[in-house]
Structure formats: structure tokens, C-alpha cells
């Protein structure tokens, strides 16, 4: 009645495959605009945290 569980999978260890996916997913160009945008979002988030009731622990 109980059939044994079996599971199999394939792993691709191809250097061309990994270099292609790595090159497609990496954005090595960091500019000052990226850091400024991050700082602005952090300041806005910090301001929201300090000015709203979400920042209080009750």
C-alpha cells in the first residue's frame, strides 16, 4: 500500500552557464546617484519612524 518515496534532481555545473547567469545578474557600475538615492530613502524612513506612532512601543 505504501509506496516508498523517491526523489531525484539534476545539477548543472557548467562554467559557461554560471558565467552567463552571473554576468546577466551583476550590475558592477555603482555611481554617486545610487548612494544619494539610498541616503534619501534612509532619511525618509528615519523621519517616518520618528514622526509616527509606529515608532513607539506600547
Rosetta silent file (secondary structure, phi, psi, omega in degrees, C-alpha in Angstrom):
SEQUENCE: XXXXXXXXXXXXXXXXXXXXXXXXXXXXXXXXXXXXXXXXXXXXXXXXXXXXXXXXXX
SCORE:     score description
SCORE:     0.000 S_00000001
   1 L     0.000  -48.636 -179.249    0.000    0.000    0.000 S_00000001
   2 L   -87.858  113.818  178.176    2.689    2.495    0.952 S_00000001
   3 L   -83.785  134.240  179.796    4.934    3.178   -1.978 S_00000001
   4 L   -63.346  142.534 -179.478    8.460    4.289   -0.979 S_00000001
   5 L   -77.534  132.005  175.555    9.168    7.944   -1.601 S_00000001
   6 L  -131.970  144.166 -177.354   11.735    8.655   -4.286 S_00000001
   7 L  -145.099  136.735  176.943   13.140   11.981   -5.400 S_00000001
   8 L  -139.032  156.087  179.391   15.766   12.865   -7.948 S_00000001
   9 L  -151.893  160.999  178.952   17.264   16.069   -9.303 S_00000001
  10 L  -116.765  138.926  177.717   19.903   17.240  -11.740 S_00000001
  11 L  -114.717  129.503  178.174   22.647   19.734  -11.006 S_00000001
  12 L   -98.847  113.903  177.387   24.226   21.745  -13.806 S_00000001
  13 L  -114.129   61.803 -177.798   27.879   22.527  -13.097 S_00000001
  14 L  -106.787  123.314 -176.782   28.710   24.129  -16.396 S_00000001
  15 H   -60.483  -39.678  179.275   31.140   27.056  -16.301 S_00000001
  16 H   -63.265  -40.377  179.371   29.537   28.707  -19.343 S_00000001
  17 H   -62.187  -48.585 -177.286   26.085   28.508  -17.741 S_00000001
  18 H   -69.560  -37.313  178.548   27.212   30.074  -14.486 S_00000001
  19 H   -67.961  -34.851  178.283   29.270   32.817  -16.109 S_00000001
  20 H   -67.221  -45.261 -179.177   26.314   33.720  -18.342 S_00000001
  21 H   -70.555  -35.453  178.343   23.860   33.933  -15.439 S_00000001
  22 H   -65.971  -45.515  179.846   26.378   35.797  -13.262 S_00000001
  23 H   -63.253  -32.880 -179.335   27.079   38.366  -15.971 S_00000001
  24 H   -77.007  -23.552 -174.066   23.355   38.875  -16.503 S_00000001
  25 H  -101.203  -14.147 -175.882   22.614   39.383  -12.795 S_00000001
  26 L   -98.439  133.459  174.592   25.512   41.583  -11.684 S_00000001
  27 L  -115.170   91.764 -173.254   25.492   45.337  -12.083 S_00000001
  28 L   -76.249   -7.465 -177.347   29.086   46.346  -11.271 S_00000001
  29 L   -87.217  103.681  174.143   28.521   50.045  -12.032 S_00000001
  30 L  -104.962  127.714 -178.824   27.901   51.905   -8.775 S_00000001
  31 L  -115.519  169.932  177.906   27.519   55.623   -9.155 S_00000001
  32 H   -63.319  -30.878  178.885   27.166   58.507   -6.731 S_00000001
  33 H   -60.445  -37.780  178.583   23.490   58.678   -7.701 S_00000001
  34 H   -63.290  -42.436 -179.677   22.965   55.199   -6.197 S_00000001
  35 H   -70.298  -37.734  178.076   24.454   56.271   -2.858 S_00000001
  36 H   -64.825  -43.111  179.245   22.493   59.534   -2.816 S_00000001
  37 H   -62.207  -41.519  178.731   19.241   57.669   -3.521 S_00000001
  38 H   -63.728  -42.196  178.978   19.978   55.210   -0.708 S_00000001
  39 H   -64.188  -40.905  179.279   20.704   58.053    1.699 S_00000001
  40 H   -64.063  -45.130  178.198   17.500   59.869    0.784 S_00000001
  41 H   -63.121  -37.908  178.878   15.401   56.742    1.311 S_00000001
  42 H   -65.884  -42.252  178.671   17.127   56.105    4.655 S_00000001
  43 H   -65.034  -41.757  177.820   16.460   59.671    5.809 S_00000001
  44 H   -63.063  -44.084  178.620   12.804   59.491    4.755 S_00000001
  45 H   -63.566  -40.599  177.932   12.384   56.175    6.544 S_00000001
  46 H   -65.442  -40.224  178.333   14.066   57.504    9.665 S_00000001
  47 H   -64.219  -41.915  177.862   11.841   60.600    9.613 S_00000001
  48 H   -63.631  -40.855 -179.994    8.722   58.470    9.260 S_00000001
  49 H   -63.194  -41.555 -178.270    9.870   56.283   12.132 S_00000001
  50 H   -77.227  -27.915 -174.220   10.432   59.254   14.421 S_00000001
  51 H   -96.314   -7.250 -177.588    7.296   61.163   13.466 S_00000001
  52 L  -109.500  166.978  177.672    4.711   58.394   13.520 S_00000001
  53 H   -76.126   -6.739  178.571    3.194   56.332   16.260 S_00000001
  54 H   -69.086  -22.019 -178.407    4.734   53.255   14.641 S_00000001
  55 H   -83.428   -4.397 -179.117    7.995   54.141   16.323 S_00000001
  56 L   -95.968  149.776  177.683    6.579   53.889   19.840 S_00000001
  57 L  -108.400  115.718  178.808    6.473   50.746   21.901 S_00000001
  58 L  -125.124    0.000    0.000    3.253   50.354   23.871 S_00000001
